[in-house]
Amino acid sequence: MNIPTLHIITTLGNGGAESVLYRLCIQNPEQYEVICLTDSGKYGPLLSAAGVRVHTLDMPRGKVTLAGFLRLWKLIRQARPAVIQTWMYHADLLGGMIGRLAGNQAILWNIRHTDLVPDKSRRSTIMVAKICAHLSRWMPHKIICCAERATETHAAMGYDSSRMVVIGNGCDLSHFTPDVVGGKKIRDELGVPEDVPLLGYVARCHPLKDHNTLLAAFALIRRTWAGARLLLVGPGMTAENAELKAMIMQYSLGEAVLLAGPRTDIPAVMSALDLHVMSSVSEGFPNVLAEAMACGTPCVTTDVGDAALIVGDTGWVVPANTPSALAAAISSALVERNNSDAWNLRKRAARMRIEERFSLASMVSAYQAVWQTANANKPE
């Protein structure tokens, strides 16, 4: 049984939480309604096109306006949902508070971070998370965490661990699948022959993604693998990004780094790569690893969030913010790449791990089960 659910999310931009919300809602669009505290971003139009009703409050990022506050209360009262599911700290706080004021008892929070890094996370985000920790003992019915490690770090912050449940992200295996033809087209577009090692990182430009460590590691790799190329895909990954260009120049990487900006053909991009390398210093459940693996692309990743759980023994896991360790893992992968039999086995194992443990169907079922319990247990 599908539960009519109102989703309240901080943004609908190009992020992991937003993509999970989108994948979840399009399975049963008639059952869901979405309120975004800010603007429609990337996923607002996509959700609307799929038949999901979307409202935007157009509040400035990190700020609450009286008009937005009142409209949120009005929309909740009009929707009369069985369950309110909030996403990300600001929406957890505001959606939980106004949902309670509007008379809804079945409120579920969603934590999308493993931890908050003082020098790289917004101060307002850290402050809101700490407020939520104090309210966690009475405001939400349950707190859904996207990663096992997120439960540990947030319990240490003061969140009520008894209310936490882990639901890993689900990958759409019909969309993220090996695409040999698409991968070849990407390589042809970039001018990278099949025999040239092509590394890649699909991520937005953000300090938590730590592109600096990746570039430092790639500079080390180029000492041995002089012909290797690194493809950076995502918002901000363009020649117009002065800070990024300065980092590339700092490591004398020049034309070895290919900047592709945001793209919609990610399965083809993943299929073009020999190796996907994630250098983040903080993650919850990094979707990009599951997406790469579903396309049969092995991964090297830093040990953040549930990255190690996702990759398992199909890839390489190294400490964060350690260019030498990242470079050593990449080098090991490139050596194995020269053994086609071993490499093909690894590619198949990567895809199989996502099929067996992180499918979209299992994620949708897990969310529905939690919502049904919340609806059944709310006071009459």
N, C-alpha and C positions, 0 to 999 in steps of 0.2 A: 504494500500500500504506500502510495506517495503522499507525503505530508506537505500541504501548502506552506511554503516557507518564504519569509521576507529576508533578503540578504542586505546587510548594510556594510559598505566597504569604504575605506578611506579614499582610494583612487581607483581609476580604471585604466591606468597607464600600462606600459609594457613591462610588467613584473610577474614574478612567479605566483603570488597570491591571486592576482587578477586572472592569470591564465587558468589556474585551477578552478576558480569560480566560474569562468566561462565554460570549461569542459564539463563541469558539474551541471550547470543550468541547461545546457542545450540538450541534455538527455531527456528532460521532461519540462520543456519551456513553459507550458501552460500552468505548471505548479509553482512557478517562482516569480518573484518580483524583486528588483534590485534598486537600492538607493545608494548613490555615491555622494560622499560629503563634498567632493570637489567637482571636476568636470567630467565629460563623457570619455575623454582619453581615447585610447585605442580600442578598448573592448566594449564601450557603450554602444557604438553603432553595430558591432558584430552581434551583441546580445539582442538588440532590437530587431536586427535582420532575422535572427533565429526564432523570434516570437516571444522573447522575454520582455516584460514591461520594465523600462528603466527610467529612473528619476535622478536628476542631478541637482545638488543644492548649491553648487558653484561657490563654496566658501574658499577663501584663500588657504593654501596648504599650511597646515599647522595652526590655523586660527579658527575660532568659532564666532559666527555672527548671530545676532538676535534673529534676523530674518531666517537664517538657515536652521537655527534651533527650533523656531516655531513651525517651519515647514516640515521638518522631520517629524515632530510630534503629530502634526495633522496627517501626514502620509501614513504613519503607523496606525493611527486611529481609523483611517479610511480602509487600509488594507485588511485589518483584523486577521492577521496571520495566525496559524496554529503555532508556529515557531518563528523566532527571530534568530538568525545566524549572523553574527558580526565577524568582520575580517580585519585584522591588524589593530594595533593598540588604540589609535584615536577613535576608530569605529567601535571597538570594544567598550571604551569608556563612554562615549557620547551615545552610541546606539543602545548600550545596556542601560544607561541612566534614563534616557527618554523613553525607552521601551517599558521600563518599570513604571514611569510616570503615566504612560498611556494605558497601563493596566495589563501588560503582558508578563506572565510569569515564566514562560518557556523560552528563556534567553540562553543562547550558547555563544561563547567567545571562540575565537580562532587565533592561535599564536603561530606566526609564520617565521619568527626568528629563533635561532638557537641561543644567541646571546647578543648583547649590545656592547659595542666597542667604543669607549669614551672618545677617542680621538677621531673616529670615523662615523659614528652614529650621531644624528641630530640630538642636541641637548633636550629639545622639546619632546622628542620621542622617548628618551630615557626617563624624563620626568613623568610622562603619561603612563609608561609601563610601571613605574613605581607606585603611582596612584592606583592603577588597576590591581597591583599585588594586594594592596590593603582592602580593596573592594571584592576581591575574588572569593571571599568566604560566604558572601550572601547574594551577590548580584547575578552571576551566571549559574544556570543549572549544571552545565558541564563546560569544560574548557578543552577544546579540541586542539591538539598540538600536531604539527606536521612532521615532527621528528622525535625519536626517543630522547636524544640529548637535550631537546628543548624542555622536556619535562623536568630534567635534573637541574638545569641552570635556572629555570623560572621558579622551581620550588625553593632553590637557594636564595632567590630574590624576595621570597615571601608569598608567592602564589600558593593557593590551597591545592596541594598535590592530590588530595582525595577526589577532587573534581576533574582531574585531567584524564584524557583518553587520547591515545595516539592513532591518527589515521594518516598513513603515508599518501603521497600524491599518486594519482593513477595516470598512466601514459596511454594515449590513444594509439594503439598498435596498428590500427588501420591507416593512420596518417603518417606516423613515424615508422617507416619501414625501409629496408635497404633499397636504394634507387641508383643502380649502376649507370643508367643512361643519364639521369639528372646530374649525378656526380661528375660524369665526364664532361657534360656541358659547362658545369661550373669551372672545372679545371681549364677547359678551352677558353672560357671567358677571361680567366685570370692569367692565362698564358703559362700555366704550370703543367709540364708534362707528367705522365703517369709515373715515371721513374724518380721524380723529385719528391722527397718527403715534404708533406704538407701538414702542418700543425694548425690547430684553430681553437678559438675561444669565442663562444657565443654568449655575450653578456653586455648589459648596458654600461655606460661610463659612470662608475661610482667608486668611491674610495674602498668600500668593502669588497669589491671585485679584485682589487690589488693588481692592476695591470702592470704596475712597476716591477713587482716580483717576477711576473711572467716574462717581461722584456729582459730583465737581468738574466734570467735562466736561459732565455733563447740566445742571448749574446754568448753565453758559455757553450751552448750547443753548437753554435756556428763555428767554433774553433775546430771541431771535429767533422761536423756535417755542414760544410760551407755552402752547399747548394740548397739547404732547407729553407722553406718559406713558412711564414706565420700569418694566418688569416684572422683578422679581428672583425667580428660581426656584431652589430647591435647599435642602439641609439648612442650617438656621440663618437662612434668609431669611424670618423671621417678626417680628411685632411684639414678641415676647418677647425678642428679641436687643437688649439695651440698648445695646451698642456700635454696632450698625448703626443703631438709632434715633437715637443721638446724632449720627452722621455725617449722617443725613438732615436733622436739625434744624439742624446746623451750616451746611448749604448752603441752608436755608430752602426745602426741596423739598416738605415736607408731603404732601398727598394726591397729588402728581404721581408719587410712587414707590409702586408696588403690590407688596406682599410676599405671595408665594404659597406659600412653603415648598417642601418636596419634592413632586413630582408624578410620576405614572406615565404621563401622557398627553403625553409630550414632543413627538411628531410634531404633535399638535394645537396645542400651545403654540408651536412653531416656525412653524407655518402661520399663527398669529394675528399674529405679529410682522411689522412692515415691515422690521426690521433687527435682526440679532443682533450685539451688541457685546461683545467679549472684552477685558478690561483687564488680564490677568495680567502679572506680572513674570517668571514662569518657567513653562515648560511643556515637555513632550517632544513628543508628537504629540497636540495637543488634539482629542479626539474630538468635542467639542461643535461645532466649526466644520464638520466633515464632516457631522454630523447636521443642522445647520441648513441647509447648502447642499443636502443630499439632499432636504430638504423645500421647496427652492426659495426659501430665505430668504437674501438677500445678507448679507455679514458685514463688519464693521469689526473689526480686530484689532490688538493690539500685536505687534511683531516679536519674538516669543519662540518658541523651539523651531522646529518646522517649520510654524508658522502661515502664513508667507508662501508656502511650497510648496503648502500645501493650498488656500489662497484663490486663488493665481495672479492673473490679471487680472480675476477676477470680483468682487473686493471691494476694500477699502482697508486698507493696512498702515501703522502709525505706530509711532514709538518708544515703549517702555514708560515708565510713570511720567511721562507728559507730558500733562496734561489739555487744554492748548490744542490740541495736535496731534490728540488724540482727538476733541475737539469740532469741529475744522475738517473732519475726515473724515466725521463724522456729518452735519454740515451739508451737505456735498457730496452725500451719499447722499440726504438729504431733498429737496434741490433736484431731483435726478434723479427721485425718486419721483413728482414732479408731472408728469413726461413718461411717460405710461403705456406707450407703445411701447418706449422705451429701458429702462424698468424691467422690463417683461416679458421683454425679451431678456436682461437681466442675471440674472433669476431662473432662466430656462431654462439659461443658461450655467453657473450655479452647480451645478445638479443634474447637468448633463452632465459637468462636471469630476470629480465624485465617481464617477459611473458608469464613466468611462474610466480613472481612476487609483487609486481607493481603495475597491474593492469587497471585500466579505467573502470571496468565493471566492478572490481573488488572495492575500489574507492567509493563509487556511488552507493553500493550496498551498505558499506560501513556508515556513511553519513546518514542514509535513510534509517538505519537501525537506531542511531543515537537520537535522531529527531523524533522517531516514534516513541521512544522511551520518555523523552522530555515532554511530549504532548500528553502521553498517558498519565504522567505523574504530576502534572501541574494542578494547582488547587482549582476547584470548581467555583 
